[in-house]
Amino acid sequence: MFRALLSSSRPLLSRLRASAGPHVHNHAHLLIPATMQATPMLARGMKVRSSVKRMCDGCSVVKRKGRIYIICSKNPKHKQVYPPQARSP
């Protein structure tokens, strides 16, 4: 009896699914081009230090907005900033 009930209800279920239309998935990974997915983000932040120093020949000292920055053209890991920002409570 259960099989008979299922076999009689299957055509109804297929009609309901067909009337709902195709299901569209909106996944973010499908919207990003393949070239962007393969390359990782290469942005580095600044090291916040109480005393900054040059690490190599490519490092240069820059003073902007009342702060001292070390910017390195050879190695991005050498970027530093002094003084650190004051924390807001």
PyMOL Python script that loads the backbone (N, CA, C, O; Angstrom):
from pymol import cmd

cmd.read_pdbstr("""\
ATOM      1  N   MET A   1       0.818  -1.191   0.000  1.00  0.00           N
ATOM      2  CA  MET A   1       0.000   0.000   0.000  1.00  0.00           C
ATOM      3  C   MET A   1       0.871   1.268   0.000  1.00  0.00           C
ATOM      4  O   MET A   1       0.560   2.250  -0.674  1.00  0.00           O
ATOM      5  N   PHE A   2       1.967   1.223   0.771  1.00  0.00           N
ATOM      6  CA  PHE A   2       2.861   2.381   0.831  1.00  0.00           C
ATOM      7  C   PHE A   2       3.492   2.654  -0.528  1.00  0.00           C
ATOM      8  O   PHE A   2       3.621   3.808  -0.938  1.00  0.00           O
ATOM      9  N   ARG A   3       3.890   1.580  -1.232  1.00  0.00           N
ATOM     10  CA  ARG A   3       4.472   1.738  -2.570  1.00  0.00           C
ATOM     11  C   ARG A   3       3.463   2.334  -3.542  1.00  0.00           C
ATOM     12  O   ARG A   3       3.812   3.157  -4.388  1.00  0.00           O
ATOM     13  N   ALA A   4       2.256   1.927  -3.417  1.00  0.00           N
ATOM     14  CA  ALA A   4       1.213   2.461  -4.300  1.00  0.00           C
ATOM     15  C   ALA A   4       1.015   3.951  -4.043  1.00  0.00           C
ATOM     16  O   ALA A   4       0.807   4.726  -4.977  1.00  0.00           O
ATOM     17  N   LEU A   5       1.079   4.343  -2.792  1.00  0.00           N
ATOM     18  CA  LEU A   5       0.929   5.756  -2.445  1.00  0.00           C
ATOM     19  C   LEU A   5       2.094   6.574  -3.000  1.00  0.00           C
ATOM     20  O   LEU A   5       1.890   7.662  -3.539  1.00  0.00           O
ATOM     21  N   LEU A   6       3.330   6.045  -2.868  1.00  0.00           N
ATOM     22  CA  LEU A   6       4.497   6.755  -3.391  1.00  0.00           C
ATOM     23  C   LEU A   6       4.458   6.860  -4.909  1.00  0.00           C
ATOM     24  O   LEU A   6       4.755   7.916  -5.468  1.00  0.00           O
ATOM     25  N   SER A   7       4.097   5.785  -5.569  1.00  0.00           N
ATOM     26  CA  SER A   7       4.067   5.822  -7.032  1.00  0.00           C
ATOM     27  C   SER A   7       2.998   6.777  -7.545  1.00  0.00           C
ATOM     28  O   SER A   7       3.154   7.369  -8.613  1.00  0.00           O
ATOM     29  N   SER A   8       1.929   6.928  -6.801  1.00  0.00           N
ATOM     30  CA  SER A   8       0.886   7.860  -7.241  1.00  0.00           C
ATOM     31  C   SER A   8       1.258   9.309  -6.938  1.00  0.00           C
ATOM     32  O   SER A   8       0.764  10.218  -7.605  1.00  0.00           O
ATOM     33  N   SER A   9       2.121   9.544  -5.945  1.00  0.00           N
ATOM     34  CA  SER A   9       2.475  10.922  -5.585  1.00  0.00           C
ATOM     35  C   SER A   9       3.696  11.432  -6.348  1.00  0.00           C
ATOM     36  O   SER A   9       3.921  12.642  -6.395  1.00  0.00           O
ATOM     37  N   ARG A  10       4.481  10.553  -6.938  1.00  0.00           N
ATOM     38  CA  ARG A  10       5.678  10.986  -7.668  1.00  0.00           C
ATOM     39  C   ARG A  10       5.363  11.909  -8.833  1.00  0.00           C
ATOM     40  O   ARG A  10       6.070  12.900  -9.009  1.00  0.00           O
ATOM     41  N   PRO A  11       4.351  11.643  -9.631  1.00  0.00           N
ATOM     42  CA  PRO A  11       4.047  12.601 -10.702  1.00  0.00           C
ATOM     43  C   PRO A  11       3.684  13.983 -10.170  1.00  0.00           C
ATOM     44  O   PRO A  11       3.985  14.993 -10.806  1.00  0.00           O
ATOM     45  N   LEU A  12       3.043  14.031  -9.018  1.00  0.00           N
ATOM     46  CA  LEU A  12       2.686  15.326  -8.427  1.00  0.00           C
ATOM     47  C   LEU A  12       3.934  16.085  -7.994  1.00  0.00           C
ATOM     48  O   LEU A  12       4.036  17.294  -8.197  1.00  0.00           O
ATOM     49  N   LEU A  13       4.887  15.365  -7.393  1.00  0.00           N
ATOM     50  CA  LEU A  13       6.115  16.022  -6.940  1.00  0.00           C
ATOM     51  C   LEU A  13       6.919  16.543  -8.116  1.00  0.00           C
ATOM     52  O   LEU A  13       7.485  17.633  -8.043  1.00  0.00           O
ATOM     53  N   SER A  14       6.977  15.782  -9.195  1.00  0.00           N
ATOM     54  CA  SER A  14       7.740  16.247 -10.352  1.00  0.00           C
ATOM     55  C   SER A  14       7.089  17.474 -10.975  1.00  0.00           C
ATOM     56  O   SER A  14       7.790  18.344 -11.491  1.00  0.00           O
ATOM     57  N   ARG A  15       5.770  17.560 -10.937  1.00  0.00           N
ATOM     58  CA  ARG A  15       5.084  18.744 -11.462  1.00  0.00           C
ATOM     59  C   ARG A  15       5.374  19.968 -10.601  1.00  0.00           C
ATOM     60  O   ARG A  15       5.559  21.069 -11.121  1.00  0.00           O
ATOM     61  N   LEU A  16       5.414  19.777  -9.289  1.00  0.00           N
ATOM     62  CA  LEU A  16       5.704  20.901  -8.392  1.00  0.00           C
ATOM     63  C   LEU A  16       7.122  21.416  -8.617  1.00  0.00           C
ATOM     64  O   LEU A  16       7.345  22.627  -8.649  1.00  0.00           O
ATOM     65  N   ARG A  17       8.065  20.519  -8.771  1.00  0.00           N
ATOM     66  CA  ARG A  17       9.454  20.925  -8.985  1.00  0.00           C
ATOM     67  C   ARG A  17       9.629  21.624 -10.322  1.00  0.00           C
ATOM     68  O   ARG A  17      10.381  22.594 -10.420  1.00  0.00           O
ATOM     69  N   ALA A  18       8.951  21.149 -11.342  1.00  0.00           N
ATOM     70  CA  ALA A  18       9.063  21.754 -12.668  1.00  0.00           C
ATOM     71  C   ALA A  18       8.446  23.144 -12.693  1.00  0.00           C
ATOM     72  O   ALA A  18       8.939  24.030 -13.390  1.00  0.00           O
ATOM     73  N   SER A  19       7.368  23.340 -11.937  1.00  0.00           N
ATOM     74  CA  SER A  19       6.715  24.648 -11.939  1.00  0.00           C
ATOM     75  C   SER A  19       7.515  25.684 -11.158  1.00  0.00           C
ATOM     76  O   SER A  19       7.384  26.884 -11.397  1.00  0.00           O
ATOM     77  N   ALA A  20       8.343  25.220 -10.223  1.00  0.00           N
ATOM     78  CA  ALA A  20       9.136  26.155  -9.432  1.00  0.00           C
ATOM     79  C   ALA A  20      10.239  26.789 -10.263  1.00  0.00           C
ATOM     80  O   ALA A  20      10.758  27.842  -9.892  1.00  0.00           O
ATOM     81  N   GLY A  21      10.603  26.179 -11.367  1.00  0.00           N
ATOM     82  CA  GLY A  21      11.650  26.722 -12.227  1.00  0.00           C
ATOM     83  C   GLY A  21      13.007  26.210 -11.810  1.00  0.00           C
ATOM     84  O   GLY A  21      13.138  25.569 -10.767  1.00  0.00           O
ATOM     85  N   PRO A  22      14.006  26.483 -12.603  1.00  0.00           N
ATOM     86  CA  PRO A  22      15.351  25.998 -12.267  1.00  0.00           C
ATOM     87  C   PRO A  22      15.901  26.729 -11.049  1.00  0.00           C
ATOM     88  O   PRO A  22      15.679  27.925 -10.865  1.00  0.00           O
ATOM     89  N   HIS A  23      16.612  25.989 -10.234  1.00  0.00           N
ATOM     90  CA  HIS A  23      17.200  26.561  -9.023  1.00  0.00           C
ATOM     91  C   HIS A  23      18.556  27.161  -9.374  1.00  0.00           C
ATOM     92  O   HIS A  23      19.425  26.473  -9.909  1.00  0.00           O
ATOM     93  N   VAL A  24      18.731  28.420  -9.078  1.00  0.00           N
ATOM     94  CA  VAL A  24      19.973  29.114  -9.399  1.00  0.00           C
ATOM     95  C   VAL A  24      20.780  29.281  -8.119  1.00  0.00           C
ATOM     96  O   VAL A  24      20.283  29.804  -7.122  1.00  0.00           O
ATOM     97  N   HIS A  25      22.035  28.828  -8.157  1.00  0.00           N
ATOM     98  CA  HIS A  25      22.932  28.980  -7.011  1.00  0.00           C
ATOM     99  C   HIS A  25      23.723  30.267  -7.179  1.00  0.00           C
ATOM    100  O   HIS A  25      24.347  30.484  -8.218  1.00  0.00           O
ATOM    101  N   ASN A  26      23.702  31.108  -6.178  1.00  0.00           N
ATOM    102  CA  ASN A  26      24.475  32.349  -6.210  1.00  0.00           C
ATOM    103  C   ASN A  26      25.669  32.211  -5.275  1.00  0.00           C
ATOM    104  O   ASN A  26      25.671  32.750  -4.168  1.00  0.00           O
ATOM    105  N   HIS A  27      26.664  31.496  -5.725  1.00  0.00           N
ATOM    106  CA  HIS A  27      27.861  31.312  -4.922  1.00  0.00           C
ATOM    107  C   HIS A  27      28.905  32.342  -5.325  1.00  0.00           C
ATOM    108  O   HIS A  27      29.099  32.615  -6.510  1.00  0.00           O
ATOM    109  N   ALA A  28      29.570  32.908  -4.334  1.00  0.00           N
ATOM    110  CA  ALA A  28      30.564  33.950  -4.599  1.00  0.00           C
ATOM    111  C   ALA A  28      31.763  33.407  -5.370  1.00  0.00           C
ATOM    112  O   ALA A  28      32.349  34.120  -6.185  1.00  0.00           O
ATOM    113  N   HIS A  29      32.137  32.143  -5.118  1.00  0.00           N
ATOM    114  CA  HIS A  29      33.311  31.606  -5.805  1.00  0.00           C
ATOM    115  C   HIS A  29      33.064  31.424  -7.297  1.00  0.00           C
ATOM    116  O   HIS A  29      34.020  31.348  -8.069  1.00  0.00           O
ATOM    117  N   LEU A  30      31.816  31.352  -7.717  1.00  0.00           N
ATOM    118  CA  LEU A  30      31.519  31.233  -9.138  1.00  0.00           C
ATOM    119  C   LEU A  30      31.583  32.583  -9.838  1.00  0.00           C
ATOM    120  O   LEU A  30      31.754  32.641 -11.055  1.00  0.00           O
ATOM    121  N   LEU A  31      31.449  33.668  -9.082  1.00  0.00           N
ATOM    122  CA  LEU A  31      31.463  35.000  -9.662  1.00  0.00           C
ATOM    123  C   LEU A  31      32.875  35.541  -9.858  1.00  0.00           C
ATOM    124  O   LEU A  31      33.078  36.452 -10.660  1.00  0.00           O
ATOM    125  N   ILE A  32      33.855  34.993  -9.137  1.00  0.00           N
ATOM    126  CA  ILE A  32      35.241  35.458  -9.220  1.00  0.00           C
ATOM    127  C   ILE A  32      35.912  34.763 -10.402  1.00  0.00           C
ATOM    128  O   ILE A  32      35.801  33.543 -10.529  1.00  0.00           O
ATOM    129  N   PRO A  33      36.600  35.496 -11.266  1.00  0.00           N
ATOM    130  CA  PRO A  33      37.288  34.858 -12.391  1.00  0.00           C
ATOM    131  C   PRO A  33      38.338  33.856 -11.915  1.00  0.00           C
ATOM    132  O   PRO A  33      38.871  33.987 -10.813  1.00  0.00           O
ATOM    133  N   ALA A  34      38.627  32.872 -12.734  1.00  0.00           N
ATOM    134  CA  ALA A  34      39.568  31.809 -12.368  1.00  0.00           C
ATOM    135  C   ALA A  34      40.965  32.356 -12.104  1.00  0.00           C
ATOM    136  O   ALA A  34      41.689  31.812 -11.269  1.00  0.00           O
ATOM    137  N   THR A  35      41.358  33.421 -12.798  1.00  0.00           N
ATOM    138  CA  THR A  35      42.697  33.973 -12.582  1.00  0.00           C
ATOM    139  C   THR A  35      42.811  34.611 -11.210  1.00  0.00           C
ATOM    140  O   THR A  35      43.886  34.601 -10.610  1.00  0.00           O
ATOM    141  N   MET A  36      41.723  35.164 -10.708  1.00  0.00           N
ATOM    142  CA  MET A  36      41.747  35.789  -9.384  1.00  0.00           C
ATOM    143  C   MET A  36      41.766  34.732  -8.286  1.00  0.00           C
ATOM    144  O   MET A  36      42.338  34.971  -7.222  1.00  0.00           O
ATOM    145  N   GLN A  37      41.156  33.567  -8.514  1.00  0.00           N
ATOM    146  CA  GLN A  37      41.107  32.526  -7.500  1.00  0.00           C
ATOM    147  C   GLN A  37      42.479  31.916  -7.260  1.00  0.00           C
ATOM    148  O   GLN A  37      42.806  31.567  -6.126  1.00  0.00           O
ATOM    149  N   ALA A  38      43.282  31.783  -8.297  1.00  0.00           N
ATOM    150  CA  ALA A  38      44.565  31.106  -8.176  1.00  0.00           C
ATOM    151  C   ALA A  38      45.617  31.977  -7.492  1.00  0.00           C
ATOM    152  O   ALA A  38      46.545  31.444  -6.884  1.00  0.00           O
ATOM    153  N   THR A  39      45.494  33.302  -7.578  1.00  0.00           N
ATOM    154  CA  THR A  39      46.508  34.171  -6.999  1.00  0.00           C
ATOM    155  C   THR A  39      46.099  34.605  -5.596  1.00  0.00           C
ATOM    156  O   THR A  39      45.004  35.137  -5.414  1.00  0.00           O
ATOM    157  N   PRO A  40      46.952  34.390  -4.607  1.00  0.00           N
ATOM    158  CA  PRO A  40      46.623  34.829  -3.252  1.00  0.00           C
ATOM    159  C   PRO A  40      46.786  36.343  -3.119  1.00  0.00           C
ATOM    160  O   PRO A  40      47.446  36.979  -3.941  1.00  0.00           O
ATOM    161  N   MET A  41      46.189  36.902  -2.093  1.00  0.00           N
ATOM    162  CA  MET A  41      46.337  38.327  -1.832  1.00  0.00           C
ATOM    163  C   MET A  41      47.760  38.562  -1.330  1.00  0.00           C
ATOM    164  O   MET A  41      48.213  37.898  -0.397  1.00  0.00           O
ATOM    165  N   LEU A  42      48.454  39.500  -1.945  1.00  0.00           N
ATOM    166  CA  LEU A  42      49.855  39.738  -1.623  1.00  0.00           C
ATOM    167  C   LEU A  42      50.065  41.043  -0.863  1.00  0.00           C
ATOM    168  O   LEU A  42      51.155  41.612  -0.924  1.00  0.00           O
ATOM    169  N   ALA A  43      49.076  41.521  -0.166  1.00  0.00           N
ATOM    170  CA  ALA A  43      49.199  42.767   0.579  1.00  0.00           C
ATOM    171  C   ALA A  43      49.724  42.467   1.981  1.00  0.00           C
ATOM    172  O   ALA A  43      49.250  41.548   2.649  1.00  0.00           O
ATOM    173  N   ARG A  44      50.689  43.237   2.409  1.00  0.00           N
ATOM    174  CA  ARG A  44      51.225  43.079   3.759  1.00  0.00           C
ATOM    175  C   ARG A  44      50.974  44.356   4.534  1.00  0.00           C
ATOM    176  O   ARG A  44      50.957  45.449   3.967  1.00  0.00           O
ATOM    177  N   GLY A  45      50.780  44.210   5.823  1.00  0.00           N
ATOM    178  CA  GLY A  45      50.588  45.364   6.675  1.00  0.00           C
ATOM    179  C   GLY A  45      51.916  45.872   7.191  1.00  0.00           C
ATOM    180  O   GLY A  45      52.981  45.362   6.841  1.00  0.00           O
ATOM    181  N   MET A  46      51.828  46.883   8.027  1.00  0.00           N
ATOM    182  CA  MET A  46      53.030  47.466   8.630  1.00  0.00           C
ATOM    183  C   MET A  46      53.284  46.824   9.986  1.00  0.00           C
ATOM    184  O   MET A  46      52.350  46.508  10.723  1.00  0.00           O
ATOM    185  N   LYS A  47      54.547  46.637  10.300  1.00  0.00           N
ATOM    186  CA  LYS A  47      54.912  46.233  11.653  1.00  0.00           C
ATOM    187  C   LYS A  47      54.897  47.486  12.511  1.00  0.00           C
ATOM    188  O   LYS A  47      55.513  48.489  12.152  1.00  0.00           O
ATOM    189  N   VAL A  48      54.209  47.444  13.626  1.00  0.00           N
ATOM    190  CA  VAL A  48      54.138  48.594  14.530  1.00  0.00           C
ATOM    191  C   VAL A  48      55.223  48.409  15.579  1.00  0.00           C
ATOM    192  O   VAL A  48      55.198  47.450  16.350  1.00  0.00           O
ATOM    193  N   ARG A  49      56.170  49.327  15.602  1.00  0.00           N
ATOM    194  CA  ARG A  49      57.324  49.188  16.489  1.00  0.00           C
ATOM    195  C   ARG A  49      57.512  50.437  17.329  1.00  0.00           C
ATOM    196  O   ARG A  49      57.122  51.537  16.935  1.00  0.00           O
ATOM    197  N   SER A  50      58.122  50.247  18.503  1.00  0.00           N
ATOM    198  CA  SER A  50      58.454  51.402  19.337  1.00  0.00           C
ATOM    199  C   SER A  50      59.750  52.045  18.869  1.00  0.00           C
ATOM    200  O   SER A  50      59.999  53.212  19.171  1.00  0.00           O
ATOM    201  N   SER A  51      60.573  51.314  18.143  1.00  0.00           N
ATOM    202  CA  SER A  51      61.754  51.895  17.496  1.00  0.00           C
ATOM    203  C   SER A  51      61.926  51.203  16.150  1.00  0.00           C
ATOM    204  O   SER A  51      62.032  49.979  16.069  1.00  0.00           O
ATOM    205  N   VAL A  52      61.951  52.008  15.105  1.00  0.00           N
ATOM    206  CA  VAL A  52      62.087  51.451  13.763  1.00  0.00           C
ATOM    207  C   VAL A  52      63.541  51.532  13.327  1.00  0.00           C
ATOM    208  O   VAL A  52      64.276  52.417  13.765  1.00  0.00           O
ATOM    209  N   LYS A  53      63.951  50.622  12.477  1.00  0.00           N
ATOM    210  CA  LYS A  53      65.325  50.634  11.974  1.00  0.00           C
ATOM    211  C   LYS A  53      65.348  50.058  10.567  1.00  0.00           C
ATOM    212  O   LYS A  53      64.477  49.278  10.183  1.00  0.00           O
ATOM    213  N   ARG A  54      66.353  50.454   9.813  1.00  0.00           N
ATOM    214  CA  ARG A  54      66.544  49.930   8.467  1.00  0.00           C
ATOM    215  C   ARG A  54      67.061  48.499   8.561  1.00  0.00           C
ATOM    216  O   ARG A  54      67.965  48.204   9.343  1.00  0.00           O
ATOM    217  N   MET A  55      66.487  47.632   7.769  1.00  0.00           N
ATOM    218  CA  MET A  55      66.892  46.225   7.803  1.00  0.00           C
ATOM    219  C   MET A  55      67.837  45.866   6.659  1.00  0.00           C
ATOM    220  O   MET A  55      68.626  44.928   6.775  1.00  0.00           O
ATOM    221  N   CYS A  56      67.758  46.615   5.544  1.00  0.00           N
ATOM    222  CA  CYS A  56      68.621  46.306   4.401  1.00  0.00           C
ATOM    223  C   CYS A  56      68.883  47.586   3.606  1.00  0.00           C
ATOM    224  O   CYS A  56      68.471  48.670   4.019  1.00  0.00           O
ATOM    225  N   ASP A  57      69.563  47.462   2.476  1.00  0.00           N
ATOM    226  CA  ASP A  57      69.883  48.624   1.642  1.00  0.00           C
ATOM    227  C   ASP A  57      68.656  49.205   0.954  1.00  0.00           C
ATOM    228  O   ASP A  57      68.653  50.382   0.591  1.00  0.00           O
ATOM    229  N   GLY A  58      67.617  48.401   0.769  1.00  0.00           N
ATOM    230  CA  GLY A  58      66.406  48.873   0.094  1.00  0.00           C
ATOM    231  C   GLY A  58      65.467  49.641   1.001  1.00  0.00           C
ATOM    232  O   GLY A  58      64.516  50.255   0.518  1.00  0.00           O
ATOM    233  N   CYS A  59      65.708  49.625   2.306  1.00  0.00           N
ATOM    234  CA  CYS A  59      64.831  50.310   3.260  1.00  0.00           C
ATOM    235  C   CYS A  59      65.096  51.809   3.246  1.00  0.00           C
ATOM    236  O   CYS A  59      66.249  52.241   3.232  1.00  0.00           O
ATOM    237  N   SER A  60      64.040  52.593   3.250  1.00  0.00           N
ATOM    238  CA  SER A  60      64.185  54.052   3.311  1.00  0.00           C
ATOM    239  C   SER A  60      63.238  54.605   4.363  1.00  0.00           C
ATOM    240  O   SER A  60      62.155  54.066   4.589  1.00  0.00           O
ATOM    241  N   VAL A  61      63.663  55.694   5.005  1.00  0.00           N
ATOM    242  CA  VAL A  61      62.882  56.332   6.062  1.00  0.00           C
ATOM    243  C   VAL A  61      62.026  57.423   5.435  1.00  0.00           C
ATOM    244  O   VAL A  61      62.521  58.258   4.678  1.00  0.00           O
ATOM    245  N   VAL A  62      60.728  57.407   5.761  1.00  0.00           N
ATOM    246  CA  VAL A  62      59.782  58.389   5.232  1.00  0.00           C
ATOM    247  C   VAL A  62      58.996  58.949   6.406  1.00  0.00           C
ATOM    248  O   VAL A  62      58.568  58.202   7.285  1.00  0.00           O
ATOM    249  N   LYS A  63      58.806  60.276   6.421  1.00  0.00           N
ATOM    250  CA  LYS A  63      58.026  60.900   7.482  1.00  0.00           C
ATOM    251  C   LYS A  63      56.750  61.457   6.870  1.00  0.00           C
ATOM    252  O   LYS A  63      56.796  62.346   6.020  1.00  0.00           O
ATOM    253  N   ARG A  64      55.611  60.929   7.304  1.00  0.00           N
ATOM    254  CA  ARG A  64      54.307  61.366   6.817  1.00  0.00           C
ATOM    255  C   ARG A  64      53.330  61.431   7.976  1.00  0.00           C
ATOM    256  O   ARG A  64      53.316  60.553   8.839  1.00  0.00           O
ATOM    257  N   LYS A  65      52.518  62.468   7.993  1.00  0.00           N
ATOM    258  CA  LYS A  65      51.430  62.619   8.976  1.00  0.00           C
ATOM    259  C   LYS A  65      51.919  62.485  10.418  1.00  0.00           C
ATOM    260  O   LYS A  65      51.219  61.926  11.263  1.00  0.00           O
ATOM    261  N   GLY A  66      53.111  62.992  10.696  1.00  0.00           N
ATOM    262  CA  GLY A  66      53.639  62.951  12.056  1.00  0.00           C
ATOM    263  C   GLY A  66      54.150  61.584  12.479  1.00  0.00           C
ATOM    264  O   GLY A  66      54.409  61.365  13.662  1.00  0.00           O
ATOM    265  N   ARG A  67      54.296  60.689  11.565  1.00  0.00           N
ATOM    266  CA  ARG A  67      54.801  59.356  11.880  1.00  0.00           C
ATOM    267  C   ARG A  67      56.043  59.072  11.056  1.00  0.00           C
ATOM    268  O   ARG A  67      56.285  59.709  10.031  1.00  0.00           O
ATOM    269  N   ILE A  68      56.816  58.120  11.510  1.00  0.00           N
ATOM    270  CA  ILE A  68      58.005  57.693  10.782  1.00  0.00           C
ATOM    271  C   ILE A  68      57.727  56.301  10.217  1.00  0.00           C
ATOM    272  O   ILE A  68      57.358  55.384  10.951  1.00  0.00           O
ATOM    273  N   TYR A  69      57.908  56.157   8.908  1.00  0.00           N
ATOM    274  CA  TYR A  69      57.683  54.890   8.225  1.00  0.00           C
ATOM    275  C   TYR A  69      58.995  54.382   7.649  1.00  0.00           C
ATOM    276  O   TYR A  69      59.830  55.167   7.200  1.00  0.00           O
ATOM    277  N   ILE A  70      59.170  53.085   7.662  1.00  0.00           N
ATOM    278  CA  ILE A  70      60.247  52.432   6.932  1.00  0.00           C
ATOM    279  C   ILE A  70      59.577  51.713   5.766  1.00  0.00           C
ATOM    280  O   ILE A  70      58.732  50.840   5.963  1.00  0.00           O
ATOM    281  N   ILE A  71      59.965  52.091   4.550  1.00  0.00           N
ATOM    282  CA  ILE A  71      59.432  51.481   3.339  1.00  0.00           C
ATOM    283  C   ILE A  71      60.588  50.767   2.652  1.00  0.00           C
ATOM    284  O   ILE A  71      61.660  51.348   2.482  1.00  0.00           O
ATOM    285  N   CYS A  72      60.383  49.514   2.258  1.00  0.00           N
ATOM    286  CA  CYS A  72      61.453  48.748   1.625  1.00  0.00           C
ATOM    287  C   CYS A  72      61.058  48.353   0.207  1.00  0.00           C
ATOM    288  O   CYS A  72      59.985  47.794  -0.021  1.00  0.00           O
ATOM    289  N   SER A  73      61.937  48.653  -0.735  1.00  0.00           N
ATOM    290  CA  SER A  73      61.683  48.297  -2.128  1.00  0.00           C
ATOM    291  C   SER A  73      62.127  46.871  -2.442  1.00  0.00           C
ATOM    292  O   SER A  73      61.700  46.296  -3.443  1.00  0.00           O
ATOM    293  N   LYS A  74      62.974  46.299  -1.600  1.00  0.00           N
ATOM    294  CA  LYS A  74      63.484  44.949  -1.859  1.00  0.00           C
ATOM    295  C   LYS A  74      62.680  43.862  -1.160  1.00  0.00           C
ATOM    296  O   LYS A  74      62.483  42.783  -1.719  1.00  0.00           O
ATOM    297  N   ASN A  75      62.214  44.131   0.052  1.00  0.00           N
ATOM    298  CA  ASN A  75      61.506  43.111   0.823  1.00  0.00           C
ATOM    299  C   ASN A  75      60.300  43.735   1.525  1.00  0.00           C
ATOM    300  O   ASN A  75      60.484  44.548   2.431  1.00  0.00           O
ATOM    301  N   PRO A  76      59.076  43.382   1.138  1.00  0.00           N
ATOM    302  CA  PRO A  76      57.888  43.982   1.756  1.00  0.00           C
ATOM    303  C   PRO A  76      57.732  43.663   3.240  1.00  0.00           C
ATOM    304  O   PRO A  76      56.987  44.348   3.941  1.00  0.00           O
ATOM    305  N   LYS A  77      58.421  42.640   3.726  1.00  0.00           N
ATOM    306  CA  LYS A  77      58.329  42.299   5.150  1.00  0.00           C
ATOM    307  C   LYS A  77      58.989  43.348   6.038  1.00  0.00           C
ATOM    308  O   LYS A  77      58.751  43.358   7.246  1.00  0.00           O
ATOM    309  N   HIS A  78      59.805  44.222   5.479  1.00  0.00           N
ATOM    310  CA  HIS A  78      60.535  45.217   6.262  1.00  0.00           C
ATOM    311  C   HIS A  78      59.718  46.465   6.571  1.00  0.00           C
ATOM    312  O   HIS A  78      60.221  47.354   7.258  1.00  0.00           O
ATOM    313  N   LYS A  79      58.475  46.572   6.093  1.00  0.00           N
ATOM    314  CA  LYS A  79      57.682  47.791   6.323  1.00  0.00           C
ATOM    315  C   LYS A  79      57.381  47.948   7.812  1.00  0.00           C
ATOM    316  O   LYS A  79      56.929  47.013   8.473  1.00  0.00           O
ATOM    317  N   GLN A  80      57.644  49.164   8.326  1.00  0.00           N
ATOM    318  CA  GLN A  80      57.446  49.445   9.749  1.00  0.00           C
ATOM    319  C   GLN A  80      56.849  50.833   9.924  1.00  0.00           C
ATOM    320  O   GLN A  80      56.937  51.680   9.034  1.00  0.00           O
ATOM    321  N   VAL A  81      56.241  51.052  11.082  1.00  0.00           N
ATOM    322  CA  VAL A  81      55.688  52.366  11.400  1.00  0.00           C
ATOM    323  C   VAL A  81      55.958  52.681  12.873  1.00  0.00           C
ATOM    324  O   VAL A  81      55.913  51.802  13.734  1.00  0.00           O
ATOM    325  N   TYR A  82      56.242  53.973  13.139  1.00  0.00           N
ATOM    326  CA  TYR A  82      56.407  54.476  14.503  1.00  0.00           C
ATOM    327  C   TYR A  82      55.836  55.879  14.535  1.00  0.00           C
ATOM    328  O   TYR A  82      56.047  56.580  13.545  1.00  0.00           O
ATOM    329  N   PRO A  83      55.169  56.359  15.503  1.00  0.00           N
ATOM    330  CA  PRO A  83      54.678  55.695  16.708  1.00  0.00           C
ATOM    331  C   PRO A  83      53.391  54.934  16.421  1.00  0.00           C
ATOM    332  O   PRO A  83      52.700  55.228  15.446  1.00  0.00           O
ATOM    333  N   PRO A  84      53.072  53.974  17.251  1.00  0.00           N
ATOM    334  CA  PRO A  84      51.824  53.232  17.064  1.00  0.00           C
ATOM    335  C   PRO A  84      50.612  54.120  17.330  1.00  0.00           C
ATOM    336  O   PRO A  84      50.709  55.114  18.051  1.00  0.00           O
ATOM    337  N   GLN A  85      49.488  53.762  16.755  1.00  0.00           N
ATOM    338  CA  GLN A  85      48.256  54.524  16.980  1.00  0.00           C
ATOM    339  C   GLN A  85      47.783  54.312  18.405  1.00  0.00           C
ATOM    340  O   GLN A  85      47.921  53.225  18.967  1.00  0.00           O
ATOM    341  N   ALA A  86      47.222  55.367  18.981  1.00  0.00           N
ATOM    342  CA  ALA A  86      46.658  55.252  20.325  1.00  0.00           C
ATOM    343  C   ALA A  86      45.370  54.451  20.249  1.00  0.00           C
ATOM    344  O   ALA A  86      44.556  54.656  19.349  1.00  0.00           O
ATOM    345  N   ARG A  87      45.187  53.547  21.189  1.00  0.00           N
ATOM    346  CA  ARG A  87      43.979  52.722  21.213  1.00  0.00           C
ATOM    347  C   ARG A  87      42.819  53.525  21.762  1.00  0.00           C
ATOM    348  O   ARG A  87      42.961  54.269  22.733  1.00  0.00           O
ATOM    349  N   SER A  88      41.681  53.367  21.135  1.00  0.00           N
ATOM    350  CA  SER A  88      40.482  54.062  21.628  1.00  0.00           C
ATOM    351  C   SER A  88      39.694  53.114  22.524  1.00  0.00           C
ATOM    352  O   SER A  88      39.514  51.949  22.171  1.00  0.00           O
ATOM    353  N   PRO A  89      39.218  53.591  23.682  1.00  0.00           N
ATOM    354  CA  PRO A  89      38.512  52.694  24.619  1.00  0.00           C
ATOM    355  C   PRO A  89      37.152  52.294  24.132  1.00  0.00           C
ATOM    356  O   PRO A  89      36.448  51.547  24.812  1.00  0.00           O
TER     357      PRO A  89
END
""", "prot")
cmd.dss("prot")
cmd.show_as("cartoon", "prot")
cmd.util.cbc("prot")
cmd.orient("prot")
